[in-house]
């Protein structure tokens, strides 16, 4: 008889998924199945999934290998780039080690140049992303890049990726996205049902689980159980409700979430790459042109690398209303120029159009600024 776990234990299971997934990754590779490493939500996961491969996120969120990376890379580079490169260079990330191919993308000047160095010790393929989401040329470029990736996978792994297999993979990813969206939509409940820290554990941890069907059921069951307990009276206290936007959140950068929630507020929505940015919209299953359907979905992601970037504003506008947000915190990684420059646009929108407070936080992967974060968050939340 299976012992029913408490919710905190389930959240910790997701939190430890990256570490525990190393064993699953080895077991997957022992079956002679391909594993594709990726650094960005723009990479259409449906293509590797259509050939039976696993897809794993390689973005590192620790300063453990940054010193090793700085032997080759500039010190004044984004910590995500340095950490990711460092873990690959030192072979301290089993996911990187087990990846048969790393798929990069040109979202960032620093990353695309870093991939040139990474290509010296790993098989790296870089997708050429357009700089804008608008116009037929941008769409056709991204669609052609998706087709080229499909052809590369077929050639490298000696497989045929049929359109029927892609349609099945689209359906699988759509069901996964829908399950995760239903889960993080619990943030709409007021007072909250769970903390932002627990929401992030599930969103981050789910990216390191290889059986997608099991993950879908696990997340759906978790969502249902939280709702049942909420309706029976298990609720958190009413506190100011915070939306986090900006650079990717996970690993060490969870210190921002902790600073918010330790000082009297709850994070109810994550717009970042690990959150709604990549999950909110599904791929159309009505479009018979699977490559056009994939291009349409992935090109619509509201990343600051796009100019202009109205889709980020659209999502923020909707989320601020639906999640009854009291303030917005914009998280910036040091030397991330596109997100740093875009803070002016976000601040003007949040302050003037939504008429709520806004704060930007610049940080890195060290813990040296935890005290300062707590001081700033305490003052900001007290103002609310």
N, C-alpha and C positions, 0 to 999 in steps of 0.2 A: 504494500500500500504506500503510495507516494505521500510524503509529509508536505503539507501545504506551507509554503514559505510566507513570512510576513512581507509586507510591501518594502520596508527598508532593505531586507535581504535581496529582494528582486532587483531593486535599484543598484545595489552593490554588484550583483551579477553582471549587469550591463556595464557598470563602471570598470570592472575587471576584464571585460571582454577582449580588449586589445592585448593584454598580457596572456590571458588564457587561450586566445586565438592562435598563438604560436604553435601549439600542439595540433590544433585543427588544421592549420596551414600545412604542417609537415605531413599529416595524414592525407590531406588533399593531394599534395604533390606525390606522395607514395603511390597514388593511383594513376600516376602519369598523366594528370590533367594539367592544362596550362593555368598559370596565374598571371594576371595583368595588374601592374601597379599604376596608380594614377595620382596626380597632385591637385586635380581641379574638378569642380562640378560640371564644367563644360564638356568633359569627355563622355560621349554617349555609351553608357555601360551596357546598353542592350546588345551591342555588337559582340563583345566578348562573351556575354551571357548566352547569346544565340549559338555559340560553338561549344558550350559546356565549360567555359573557363570561369574561374573565380576572379572577382575584381576587389582590390583592396586599396585603401587610401594610404599613401606614403608620407603625407604631410606630417612632419615631426613638430612637436610642441614642447620641446625641452631644450635647455641650454647645455646638455651633457656633452654634445659633440661640436659645439660652436667653435671652440678653440682649434679643433682639428680642421674645421672648414676654413677658418681664417688664415690658415697656411696658404690656401689657394685663392680665397675670395676676399674682397675688401671688408674691412671691419665695419664700415658704415653702410652695410647692406641689411635688408630686412631679416629679422631673426628666423622667420619661417624658412626662407631660402637657405640660410646658413645651416640651420638645424637639419633640414631635409638632406642637403648635400653631405653634411657631416656624418649622419647616420648611414648613408649609402657608402661613403668613402671608407668608413671604419668597420663596416659590416656588423654594426651593433643593432641593426633592425632586421629581425628574421623575415619580416614581410618583404623588405627590399631584397634580401638574399634569395627568397623563394620565387620572386617575380621573374618570369621568363622574358618579359618585355615591360618597359616603363613608357607610358604614354604621357607626354607633356603637351603644353599648349602655349600660345604666345599672349597670355593675358597680361604679362608683366615683363618689362625689359630685363630686370634682374634675373628672373626665372629663365627666360629664353636663352640668355647668355650662359647661365649656370648649366643648362642642359648640354651645352657644348663640352664642358669639362666632364660632366657626368657620363657622357657618351664614351669617354675613354676607358671606363671600367664597367659599363653596363649597356645593354642594348636599349637605346632610347629612340623613340619616334616622337616627333613634335608636330602637332596639328596647328595649321596656320589660321588663327582666328581673326576675323575682320575687326576693325576698330569701331564699327558702328552696327547697330541692329536694323538700320533702315536702308531701303533701296534693294532693287532686284540683284544688283551685283554682290552685295554683302550676303544675301540669302544664298545665291547660287555658289558663292565661294565656300560657304560653310557646308552646304549640301555636298559639294564636290569633295571637301575634306573628309566628310563622313564616309563617302563611297571609297575614297582612297584608303582610309583606315580599314574598312571592311576587306578590301583587296589585299592589303598588307597582311592582315591576320590570316587570310586564306593561304597566302603564299608561305608565310613563315611557319604556320602550323600544319600545312598540308591538309586543309579541310575545305569543305564547301559550306558557306553560310547562306542558306536559302532565305528567301523572303518570308516563307512560312515560319521558319525558325526565329527570324527577327520579330515577326508579329507575336509569337508566343512569348518572347523575351520582353517585348513592349508591355504585354498584358501582365507579366510577372512584376516588372518594375512599377507599373501603375498601381497594382494592388499593394505593393510594398510602400510606395509613396502615400497612398490613401490611408493605410493603417497608421503610418507615422504622423500624418496630418491630423487624423482623428485623435491621436494621442496628444500631440502638442496643443490641439484645440481645447484640451482641458484647461488651458490657461485662461480661457474666456470666463470660467466660473469665478464668481465674486461673492463671498471670499474664496480664495484659492483652495484647490483640492490638494495640490502638491507644490513643492518649492521649485524655483527655477533650476536649482542645482540638480534636482532629481530629473527634471525634464531633459537637461543637458546630458546627464549620464546615459539616458536611453537613446537619445539622438546620436551621440558620439559612439556609444558602444555598439549600436546596431550596424555600424559600418564595418565591424570586424567579425561579423557572423557570416558563415559561408553557405548555410542552408537557408535560402531565402524563404521557402515555404514555412519552415519552422519559425523563422523570425517574424513573419507576418502573423502567424497564429499567436506567438508569444506576445507581440505588441497588442494585438486585438484583445486577447484575454486580460492583459494588464489594464488596458483602457476600461474595459467592462467592469473589472473589479474595483478600480478607483471610483468609477461612477456609482457603483452599488454602495460603497462605503461612504461616499459623499452624501448620497441621498438618505443614508441612515443616520447622518449627523456628524460624520467625521470630517471636519473642515478646519482649515488654518485660520488664524486671526486675520482680521481686516487690516491691511497695511498699504502704503503707497505702492502703486503698480508700475513697474519699470519695463520698458522695451529696450533691448540691446540690439544695436545695429553696428555695421562696420566690418572690420577684418575678421578672419576666421577665429572662432572661439573653441578652446579645447585644451586639455593638458594644463600647462602652467597658467595660461590665460584665464582659467577658471577662477583665479584669484580675484578677478573683477567681480564675478558673480558672488563669490563668498563675501567680498567687501560690501556689496549691496545688501545681501541678505543678513549679514551679521550686524548691520547698522540700521535695521528697522524698515526694510522694504522687501518686496518679492519681485523677481524677474518673471514676467508672465508670457513673454514672447521673444524669440530669437530670430532676427531677420537675417543673420549671418549665413555664410555658406553651409555651415553644419546644420542650420535650421531651415527656415521657410524658403529661403532664396532658391534652393534646388528642389524642394519638395512640394511647394504649394500647387504647381500646375503639372498635369499629366501630359503624356504624349497622346495625340489624337489616334484613336483606333478606327476611325471612320475614313481616314485618308488611305487610299490604296497605294499611294507612293510612300513606302515606309521611310525612305531617305528624306523626303520632304517633311514628313511628320516629325522625324527626329530633329531635323534642322530647325523647324519652327519652334519646338519646345526648348531646345538647348540654347538657341540664339536669343531667346527672350529673357534669359537670366539677367537680373538687374545688377550687374557687377560694375564697379567704378572704372574698369578698363574700357567700358563703352562710352562713346561720346556722340550725342548726349546720352544721358542715362535716366530717362523718365520712369522706367519700370521699377526702379528702386523707390522713387517717390510714390508711385501708385500703390506698391505693397505697404509702405509705411502709412500712407493715408488710410488704407483699409484696416490695417492692424490696429492703429491707434484708436479707431472708433470701435472695432469689434471686441477688442480686449480691454477697453475702458482704461487706457494707459494714462498715468499721471505725469510721466516724464520719460525722456529718451536719453540713453547713454550710448555715445558713439565711441567704440573701441578701435584705436589705431595702433598698429604695430610700427615701431620706429623704422623710418626710411620707406614706408609704404606711401609713395607720393600720390598715387591716384586717389586713394581714400582720404589722405590728408588734405588735398586740394578740394575734394568734394565736401568737406565738412562745412564750408560756408553755405553751400546749397542746402544741405540738410538742416543746419541751424536756422537758416531763414525760413525754411518750410515749417519746422517744428514750432519755432517761436511765433512767427507772424501768421501763418495759416491755421495751425492747430492750436495756437495760444497755450502751449504747455512748456515747461522748462526743458532745457537741453544742456547736456554736458559732454565734452569730449575728453577722452582719456588716452594718452599716449603711453605705451608700455612695451616691454620686451619679454623674454622668457626667463628672466631672473626673478628672484623673490625679494630683491633689494628695495623695491618700492611698495611693499605690502603696507607698511606703516603709513606712508603718504596716501595710499589708496583709501585706507580706512578713515583717515582724517578728512579727506575730501568728500568721501561718500557720506560720512556722518553729517557734515555741514550741509551737503546738498539735500539729503533726505529730510533733515530737520527743517529746511526751508519749505519743503512740500507740506 
